[in-house]
Amino acid sequence: MGASIVFSLIGRGQIADQISKLPSPADRVKALRGMQLDAMEAEEREKQARIVAKDEGEEDEDEEDGEDEDDE
């Protein structure tokens, strides 16, 4: 009896939105591309942060070297 009610509601479209269907191959590809794009952007931000940190470290070393020369 309960199953016939569920089928009736599905047939009417009243609970079709509540039942999740499996993603299609196109949906999976879109999701994969989105994840890859997010990963690439995160990797690029990390690279830029490392470059900036490295450049700041080199500037600090140059300033320290300059101070040592003035003291001598």
Buried (B, 14 or more C-beta within 10 A) or exposed (E): EEEEEEEEBEEEEEEEEEEEEEEEEEEEEEEEEEEEEEEEEEEEEEEEEEEEEEEEEEEEEEEEEEEEEEEE
